[in-house]
Amino acid sequence: MTQITPEILVQRIKTLSGQGRKLIAIAGAPGSGKSTLAEDLAHQLGPTAAVMPMDGFHLDNDTLHAMDLFHRKGAPETFDADGFVALIKRLRGEDTVPYPTFDRDADRTVRDGGQINETTRIVLVEGNYLLLNQSPWDSLAGLFDMTVRLVVDHETLAARLITRWIDHGLNPENARDRALGNDMVNVRYVDAHSFDPDYVIRSS
């Protein structure tokens, strides 16, 4: 596990050897900046790179209510992890792979909302649980050519998450409860139950 800057990371990705499509895991907590990092990397890597978020594998709200898990939405058990692992495997063997996306305004997934096509040689997969060492997420181990974790101190992360929930329409009290009572619980779980990445990027 090596600390690295985004600028050097771009060069490391460019020097990956071998044939075929390369899969890069960009892991990080909600609010850590992983989506922004992935998009910036894709821009610097050029048109053969694309970002694929994990968010489209949220279980739908009706399913979460039936499982009594709606209050934990965003936790590892509220995703279709098996479906996500299957999709990552498909990226290895198929040129064109549609994938679901997540509409935050509508709070629902969009089937086949995105697509990795035959011209994509580098897929930057971004998500919370890409390095989790608990089943079935641990099936992702070995499927990536490079793994990166974006790390933010917990105090900064909590402040960002509270602000995010306020921006989504919650009042400050409910935003704090949502951030500290669910999101930060997931952050601590990931900290305790993750494989080490190849590289770490620390954000202040």
C-alpha positions, 0 to 999 in steps of 0.5 A, spaced: 500 500 500 503 506 497 501 513 498 500 517 491 498 523 488 492 523 483 497 526 478 502 520 479 496 515 479 494 517 472 501 515 469 501 509 473 495 507 470 498 509 463 503 504 464 499 498 466 501 492 461 498 487 457 492 486 453 485 487 454 481 492 458 484 494 464 479 495 471 481 500 476 477 500 483 476 507 486 474 506 493 472 511 498 466 513 503 460 517 501 463 524 501 470 522 500 470 525 493 471 518 489 466 520 484 470 527 482 477 523 482 474 518 477 471 523 473 478 527 473 482 521 472 478 519 466 478 526 463 486 526 463 486 519 461 482 520 454 477 518 450 478 510 451 477 511 459 470 511 462 467 511 469 462 506 472 459 508 478 457 502 483 451 506 485 446 503 480 446 497 484 442 500 490 436 495 491 430 499 490 426 502 496 420 497 496 425 491 497 429 495 502 422 496 506 420 489 505 427 487 508 426 492 513 433 495 511 430 502 508 433 506 514 440 503 512 440 505 505 447 505 503 450 500 507 453 494 504 447 489 505 442 494 501 446 493 494 445 487 489 452 485 491 452 479 487 449 482 481 455 487 481 460 482 482 457 479 475 457 485 472 465 486 473 466 479 471 462 481 464 467 487 463 473 482 462 469 478 457 464 482 453 466 488 449 459 492 450 456 492 457 450 496 459 450 497 467 444 500 471 445 508 474 442 511 480 437 517 479 438 521 486 433 526 484 428 520 483 431 516 488 431 510 484 436 506 479 435 506 472 436 499 468 441 500 463 442 507 464 450 507 462 454 503 457 461 501 457 463 500 449 468 496 445 472 502 445 473 503 452 480 500 454 480 503 461 474 502 466 474 506 472 470 503 477 468 507 483 464 505 489 464 504 497 465 497 498 470 495 492 475 493 497 470 490 502 473 483 505 466 480 507 462 476 502 460 477 497 464 483 496 470 479 497 469 476 490 471 482 487 478 481 490 483 479 484 478 482 478 481 489 478 488 491 475 489 496 480 486 498 486 486 505 489 482 508 496 481 515 497 481 517 505 478 523 508 479 524 516 472 522 519 471 529 522 471 532 515 467 526 512 462 527 517 461 535 516 461 534 508 456 528 509 451 533 514 452 538 508 450 533 503 444 531 506 442 538 508 443 540 500 438 534 499 433 537 503 433 535 510 433 539 516 440 540 520 438 535 525 435 530 521 441 531 516 446 530 522 442 523 524 442 521 517 450 522 516 452 520 523 447 514 524 448 511 518 453 513 513 459 514 518 457 507 521 458 504 514 465 508 514 467 505 520 465 498 518 469 499 511 475 501 515 475 495 519 473 490 514 477 492 507 483 489 503 489 494 503 489 497 496 495 498 492 495 505 492 492 510 497 490 518 496 489 522 502 484 528 502 484 534 507 
